Structure formats: structure tokens, C-alpha cells
């Protein structure tokens, strides 16, 4: 079934890393049908490096700079495989990634997407595997029939809530460099949202999960190099929040998962507020986000924690962060 997988790599000024990404594809235990590198107007010679590589499966597509969503969408349109697997130019796959998603595809043909766990390399060089309390530990493969519940970063126990207040973040079981999606699914629900500075990938996985189960392997099969581009722009709202509102208004979300989708969206909003407040640049925006995000029983403590912090002066937030960094050294 390897002839059913097209690999799409969006490329924008990652000449220093793209060869590593390509080599990780070449070293897969099961090779892909094709490898589509979509150059999004790079100016650092990365496209020329790809062009010089001697492999008939590589197809280099050039376009004027339009953003990562436009590059991924261009690759999807050109893909000939039944499955489209994504790999960012500064990330890499473990040798078993394609073998894993192809096996999931064979075992769970009714799913919309096929994903695997991943490892994060942090800015300080440390390695982290995201902990997801609602997904069984490795070795496990199966269905995320409720992706949104699987994405919740903490359970409903009080101790878990308290521990999560300061380091609150939403779960990401599906990552853009660790997933393959049926091309027919894109034809049904559309491509990645254009013009979004953050969260366009989470929007896609959420839109898929509203309509389809997602097959998942808890074995880490890719590496996210967060040390390359760790900065995330502060935004008022992630694109899936809008997608959720539209889907809820149309009544297309199954009642069985509706509350979990609402919790997931509230979690996103709290996380955006946290970034605004912790960055001490958009405190008012963060407070406004929290006011528009009803604190459910699941997130009441983190909500209250960050709302109180939004009322603090900037010098206190800065001082607390500096003290925490000094202690951690």
C-alpha cells in the first residue's frame, strides 16, 4: 500500500534543515509513492538544494510566498496518492512512520486521518513526549472516536487541575508532521485555512474529527524540532473556534461529543489568554478572552488562576518569570 501515500513538505527558508527532513523520508521502512516539496517563495537556496537531489520520487513545486496553509493545499491538489502525509521542513520522521500510518489505514479504513505520537525537542535540547491523559500509553493502536476528549490535557480530579494551573496547555495528539489524511477527506471538507498566523493545523484536525474518527498509534514516530522555531504569535482566537461556531450553528456536531468539543474550544481560549497574560504584552486581551470563555467545572481553577494574573501589574509578572527562570538554572 506504499504506492498510496504522497508526502507533502512545505518549504520556506529552511535550507539548513530540509535535507534532514528529506533523508528521514528516504529512510522509511516503507517508501512513499512520491515526495512533493512545495517551495513557498524561499530565498535561502533551499529549493535549489532540493532540485539537486537525485531521486525520481521528488517533485518540486514553486509558488510565490503565500504561507504554510497555501503550500500544504498546493501539495494536496498535486498529490496522486489516496493518503497525504505531511512533514514540516524542519522536522523529521522516525523510520517506521509511514509503515505505522499505512497499517492504521489498512486496519481502520473508515477513519478520516491516521496519526502517531511524536517527540518534541525543546529549545534547551531536552526531549519531551507529550503526555495525554486520555490516550492509553504505548504500545497502543486504536480509534480516537472522540478526538476532543482525547485532546484534553487533564482529567477531572482536583489534584490534576491544581497542578495544571501554572503550566496549562491544550493537548495535541495530532501534529502536522505526524499525520496522514485521506485525500478524499480534503475534497469533502476543504483545505487548510489561509491567512492564519497560528492554529491552522489544529483547525484542520478538529474539522476532520467532527465528521470522522481518527486512528492513532501511541508509539512516537516523528520528531518536532521546537528548538528551530519555538515562537508562536499571540492571537486573539484560533481558527477552530470559528469553525466550531459554524458547525454548531449548522447542527452537524454529534450530541455525544458536543460537550467535549465545547470544553476543547474553551481550553483553546484559555490557552490563548495565558499566552497574552504570560507575555505581559496583551494582558487586557487575555482578560477579555477569559470573560468570553465560561469557566466550566473542568477548567475553573486554571481560568481563575489566569484571570487573577491578568489583574496583576506587568512588573510583577516579569519578576515572577525572571525568578522562575533563575531557580530552574
Phi, psi and omega in degrees: 000003181296338179283006179258000187247122170256133179259130180244122177242109173284135184233122172215106177050052176233039182302328183291338188240342190296328179295323177299317178299314181298317180298326179292332175286317180299332184265016177292143178294334174236117185284155178276170173292316185203163180230108183260113176259116182257106180280116185264054177075036179297152179233011184250011178087004181297320180295321179294325177297316179296319182299330182278349183286135186264085176209120186294343181281344182281130171237116179266123179245127181253143174210158173295151183303121181220002178102162186295325180295316179298322180293315178297317180298323178296319178295320178299315180300322183276346186294140179257348183279160175288331176247143175242117179255140185249144176214118176290150188294341179255009176251182179207158177257148166284157187303336185265008187299304182297322177302320182292311183290329176293320177297317177299319179300318180290323184279332184227069187293342182276357182284162177267333182213159184226117189228162177224159176295166184213161177254140178251129171260116185280172181299331180271006178091353180287158183245134182226137169253117183307133179267122181239108190291342184257015176236132180302148179289162179293146002272125178208137171224139180177200184260134165266079183290342173231083181304323186290319175293323178296336183274349182292128188278352181213153178272189188266010178281145185300317182299318179298320180296316182296315180297331185274353186300308187284329184245041184293131175204151180274150183286151179225075179295332179252126180239150188296340178256018182217038184210149172232140184233142175298135177298327179296333178292318177297322179295333180276314188254354179094178184268193178291145181295131182273151173075013180263127181284345183200145171084010180294331178286317178298326176298317180297311182296323178294318178297322177294315186292338175295329185254336187224152165288160178240130177274143191216143171243131181277002177278123179297122184236005177212166183235122176263115182271083180291341179288343180281311182220073186282343187285134174238127181294138177291128180232155180282330184202134176281150188298333181292337178300316177294317179300321178296314181301318181294317180293320179294319180297326180278350180071030184261004178266126180302134181302331182295335182245359188302314181295324179292324176294320177298316178299320180297316179294317177299321177299317177301315183294319178296321179294320176297318178298319179300317179297321178296316185284315182295331178279356180045029178248330184231051184298318180295320177298316179300317179295321178296319178300317181295322179297328180268008182238096184301127183284096178292169181301330182289327187240018185297317182293310176300321179301312181295319181302309184284333175293318177297320178295328180294343180270351183279150176292153184301323183296328179288319178296316178300315182296321179295318179294318180296319179296317179298318180294320181294320181293324184285348181284000000 
